[in-house]
Amino acid sequence: MSSEPYTESWRDGPLATKFYTRLYLPPAGVAPVAVLTFVHGYIEHVGRYTAAHAAWAAAGVAVFAYDMRGFGRTALGDARSPASQYGKTGGVRERTMESTGRPLVGVARRHQPYIVRKLAVLLGKLAPNAVIKTPVQDKDLSHDENVGPDSLKDPYIKGYGRLEGLIDMIHRGEVLIWEGYKLWPSDDLPVLILHGTADQVNAFPPTKKFFEMLQAPNKEFIVYENMMHDLMTEPEIKEKYFQDCLSWVQKHLSPPAAPAGPASDSTAPAV
């Protein structure tokens, strides 16, 4: 029997892709109060978040996590699809508000002038699978001095991507500011955004602007002063970050969640 806090599986998905997935369940006898679907960031993979996802499960929230097409074990694992290539994402629909991916509103250090970005969008259509170097920003991830070096040594994190996926991520993040803020799907769907002001990967000001423009009646923005990109590993606030997220989930369950207890026949709502 595995000692890991999750079970692994490979699942068939769109574009003839097998996706690597993990499922974290609450301890035996504890009924899940919610199900969290986790989507990782650019050149990342779900293996970086084992401790965080185990904490969610211990709090009564089941977690389903998967490596996106082009990244992690989905691209590099032994059971990957024959056509899988690192950085080959298959396009925009997996990376923006158009589906379940996470939007990148604005980059920080490597932000290019508008005309350069427009030319890159055109190039992405002509040569979508061109390999582009995107070195790991190991100094910009966390105040935890081990996070950057560990990322550089991680066999499932590579310092490159494909032009289509990279341009889609950046360009469609800008589209959220231009017009996507109007497209929140319903008045009763809440949104929580958490950001550190010292983030040098995803820029803080565009995120703040997006939140202010977002036409969602039930929205909340939690700011962590002087914190960097990977809030789950920031030594000063990682416990607070987790509690902020968990409290928000519990607050939006219907009916409000009681502390996790014995399992029952009820079905946990997805969040």
C-alpha positions as CSV (number, residue, x, y, z in Angstrom):
1,M,0.0,0.0,0.0
2,S,1.3,3.5,-0.9
3,S,2.4,5.8,1.9
4,E,1.6,8.8,-0.3
5,P,-1.4,11.0,0.7
6,Y,-2.9,10.7,-2.8
7,T,-3.8,8.2,-5.5
8,E,-2.5,8.5,-9.1
9,S,-4.2,7.8,-12.3
10,W,-3.9,8.5,-16.0
11,R,-7.1,9.8,-17.7
12,D,-7.9,10.1,-21.4
13,G,-8.6,13.7,-22.4
14,P,-9.0,16.0,-25.5
15,L,-6.5,16.0,-28.4
16,A,-5.6,12.4,-27.8
17,T,-3.9,13.3,-24.6
18,K,-3.5,11.1,-21.5
19,F,-3.4,13.4,-18.4
20,Y,-1.6,12.6,-15.2
21,T,-3.9,13.1,-12.2
22,R,-3.8,12.9,-8.4
23,L,-6.7,12.6,-6.0
24,Y,-6.4,13.5,-2.3
25,L,-9.2,12.4,0.0
26,P,-9.9,13.2,3.6
27,P,-8.9,10.7,6.2
28,A,-11.0,7.5,6.5
29,G,-14.3,8.2,8.2
30,V,-14.3,11.9,7.4
31,A,-16.9,13.2,5.0
32,P,-15.6,15.7,2.4
33,V,-17.3,19.0,2.7
34,A,-16.1,20.1,-0.8
35,V,-14.0,19.1,-3.8
36,L,-11.2,21.4,-5.0
37,T,-10.0,21.2,-8.6
38,F,-6.4,22.5,-8.8
39,V,-4.8,23.9,-12.0
40,H,-1.1,24.6,-11.8
41,G,0.9,27.4,-13.4
42,Y,3.3,27.7,-16.4
43,I,6.1,25.1,-16.6
44,E,4.8,23.7,-13.2
45,H,3.3,20.4,-12.2
46,V,1.1,19.1,-9.4
47,G,3.9,17.4,-7.6
48,R,5.1,20.7,-6.3
49,Y,2.0,21.0,-4.1
50,T,1.8,17.7,-2.3
51,A,2.0,19.2,1.2
52,A,-0.5,21.9,0.4
53,H,-3.0,19.4,-1.1
54,A,-2.6,17.0,1.8
55,A,-3.4,19.9,4.1
56,W,-6.7,20.5,2.2
57,A,-7.6,16.9,2.5
58,A,-6.9,16.8,6.2
59,A,-9.3,19.8,6.6
60,G,-12.1,17.8,4.9
61,V,-11.7,19.1,1.3
62,A,-10.9,16.5,-1.4
63,V,-8.5,17.7,-4.1
64,F,-8.3,16.7,-7.7
65,A,-5.2,17.9,-9.4
66,Y,-3.7,17.2,-12.9
67,D,-0.7,18.1,-14.9
68,M,-1.8,20.2,-17.9
69,R,-1.1,19.2,-21.5
70,G,2.5,20.0,-22.2
71,F,3.7,20.1,-18.6
72,G,4.7,17.8,-15.8
73,R,4.2,14.1,-16.1
74,T,1.5,14.6,-18.7
75,A,4.3,15.6,-21.0
76,L,7.3,13.7,-19.5
77,G,5.8,10.7,-17.6
78,D,6.3,7.1,-18.6
79,A,2.6,6.7,-19.5
80,R,2.3,9.9,-21.5
81,S,0.6,10.0,-24.9
82,P,2.9,9.3,-27.9
83,A,2.3,12.8,-29.2
84,S,2.9,14.6,-25.9
85,Q,5.7,17.2,-26.0
86,Y,6.9,19.5,-23.3
87,G,5.4,23.0,-23.6
88,K,2.9,22.0,-26.3
89,T,-0.3,23.1,-24.8
90,G,-2.8,22.8,-27.6
91,G,-3.8,26.5,-27.4
92,V,-5.6,29.1,-25.4
93,R,-8.7,27.4,-24.2
94,E,-6.9,25.6,-21.4
95,R,-5.2,28.7,-20.1
96,T,-7.8,31.5,-19.7
97,M,-11.3,32.2,-18.5
98,E,-12.7,30.5,-21.6
99,S,-12.5,27.2,-19.6
100,T,-11.1,25.9,-16.4
101,G,-7.5,27.2,-16.7
102,R,-6.0,30.0,-14.7
103,P,-5.6,33.4,-16.4
104,L,-2.2,35.2,-16.3
105,V,-3.3,38.8,-16.1
106,G,0.2,40.4,-16.5
107,V,3.8,39.4,-16.4
108,A,6.3,41.4,-14.4
109,R,10.1,41.3,-15.3
110,R,9.8,40.2,-18.9
111,H,7.0,42.5,-20.1
112,Q,7.6,43.6,-23.7
113,P,6.3,46.7,-25.6
114,Y,2.9,46.4,-27.2
115,I,4.1,46.2,-30.8
116,V,6.5,43.4,-29.8
117,R,3.6,41.5,-28.2
118,K,1.4,42.0,-31.3
119,L,4.1,40.7,-33.6
120,A,4.6,37.7,-31.3
121,V,0.9,36.8,-31.5
122,L,1.2,36.7,-35.3
123,L,4.4,34.6,-35.1
124,G,2.6,32.2,-32.8
125,K,0.0,31.5,-35.5
126,L,2.8,30.9,-38.1
127,A,5.1,28.7,-35.9
128,P,3.0,27.6,-32.9
129,N,5.4,24.8,-31.8
130,A,8.6,26.8,-32.0
131,V,10.6,26.3,-28.8
132,I,11.1,29.5,-26.7
133,K,13.5,29.6,-23.7
134,T,11.7,30.7,-20.5
135,P,14.2,30.2,-17.7
136,V,12.9,29.4,-14.3
137,Q,12.7,32.6,-12.2
138,D,14.2,30.9,-9.2
139,K,15.1,34.1,-7.4
140,D,11.5,35.4,-7.8
141,L,9.5,32.5,-6.4
142,S,9.6,32.7,-2.6
143,H,11.5,34.1,0.4
144,D,12.0,30.4,1.3
145,E,15.6,30.0,0.2
146,N,15.0,26.3,-0.8
147,V,12.2,26.9,-3.3
148,G,14.2,28.4,-6.1
149,P,17.0,25.8,-6.1
150,D,14.5,22.9,-5.7
151,S,12.7,24.2,-8.8
152,L,15.9,24.2,-10.8
153,K,16.6,20.6,-9.8
154,D,13.0,19.4,-10.5
155,P,13.1,16.9,-13.4
156,Y,9.5,17.9,-14.4
157,I,10.3,21.7,-14.7
158,K,12.0,22.7,-17.9
159,G,13.2,26.2,-18.8
160,Y,11.4,26.4,-22.1
161,G,7.9,26.4,-23.7
162,R,6.3,26.5,-27.1
163,L,5.5,29.8,-28.8
164,E,1.7,29.2,-29.1
165,G,1.2,28.4,-25.4
166,L,3.4,31.2,-24.2
167,I,1.8,33.9,-26.4
168,D,-1.7,32.7,-25.7
169,M,-1.1,32.9,-22.0
170,I,0.3,36.5,-22.1
171,H,-2.0,37.8,-24.8
172,R,-5.2,36.4,-23.3
173,G,-4.2,37.7,-19.9
174,E,-4.3,41.1,-21.5
175,V,-7.6,40.4,-23.0
176,L,-9.0,39.9,-19.5
177,I,-8.1,43.6,-18.8
178,W,-9.5,44.8,-22.2
179,E,-12.8,43.1,-22.2
180,G,-12.8,39.7,-20.3
181,Y,-13.7,41.4,-17.0
182,K,-17.2,41.7,-18.4
183,L,-17.6,38.0,-18.9
184,W,-17.9,36.6,-15.4
185,P,-20.4,33.8,-16.0
186,S,-23.1,34.4,-13.3
187,D,-24.0,36.7,-10.5
188,D,-24.0,33.9,-7.9
189,L,-20.5,32.6,-8.7
190,P,-18.0,34.0,-6.2
191,V,-14.4,34.8,-6.9
192,L,-11.3,35.0,-4.7
193,I,-8.0,36.5,-5.8
194,L,-4.9,36.4,-3.6
195,H,-1.7,38.2,-4.6
196,G,1.6,39.2,-3.1
197,T,2.7,42.8,-3.7
198,A,6.4,41.7,-4.3
199,D,5.4,39.2,-7.0
200,Q,8.0,39.5,-9.9
201,V,6.4,36.7,-12.0
202,N,2.8,37.8,-12.3
203,A,2.6,41.6,-11.8
204,F,0.5,42.8,-8.9
205,P,-0.9,46.1,-10.4
206,P,-2.7,44.4,-13.4
207,T,-4.2,41.9,-11.0
208,K,-5.5,44.7,-8.8
209,K,-6.9,46.5,-11.8
210,F,-8.6,43.3,-13.1
211,F,-10.2,42.8,-9.7
212,E,-11.5,46.3,-9.6
213,M,-13.0,46.0,-13.1
214,L,-14.4,42.5,-12.7
215,Q,-18.1,42.6,-13.0
216,A,-18.8,40.0,-10.2
217,P,-20.9,41.0,-7.3
218,N,-19.4,38.5,-4.9
219,K,-15.7,39.1,-5.1
220,E,-12.8,39.3,-2.6
221,F,-9.2,40.4,-3.0
222,I,-6.6,39.4,-0.3
223,V,-3.3,41.2,-0.5
224,Y,-0.1,40.0,1.1
225,E,2.3,42.9,1.5
226,N,5.9,42.2,0.4
227,M,5.2,38.6,-0.4
228,M,6.5,36.9,-3.6
229,H,5.0,34.7,-6.2
230,D,4.6,31.3,-4.5
231,L,2.4,32.2,-1.6
232,M,2.0,28.5,-0.5
233,T,5.7,28.5,0.4
234,E,6.2,32.0,1.8
235,P,7.5,31.4,5.3
236,E,5.8,34.4,6.9
237,I,2.3,33.8,5.6
238,K,1.9,30.3,4.2
239,E,-0.3,29.2,7.1
240,K,-2.4,32.4,6.9
241,Y,-2.7,31.9,3.1
242,F,-4.0,28.4,3.6
243,Q,-6.5,29.5,6.3
244,D,-7.6,32.4,4.1
245,C,-8.4,30.0,1.3
246,L,-10.1,27.4,3.5
247,S,-12.2,30.0,5.3
248,W,-13.4,31.4,2.0
249,V,-14.4,27.9,0.8
250,Q,-16.2,27.2,4.0
251,K,-18.0,30.5,3.9
252,H,-19.3,29.8,0.4
253,L,-20.6,26.3,1.0
254,S,-24.3,25.9,1.1
255,P,-25.3,25.3,3.9
256,P,-22.2,26.7,5.7
257,A,-19.7,23.9,6.5
258,A,-19.4,22.5,10.0
259,P,-16.0,21.0,11.0
260,A,-15.2,17.8,9.1
261,G,-16.8,14.8,10.8
262,P,-17.9,11.2,10.2
263,A,-18.7,10.3,6.6
264,S,-22.3,10.2,5.4
265,D,-24.2,9.6,2.2
266,S,-24.3,13.3,1.3
267,T,-22.5,14.5,-1.9
268,A,-19.8,17.1,-1.5
269,P,-20.3,20.3,-3.6
270,A,-17.6,21.2,-6.0
271,V,-15.8,24.5,-5.7
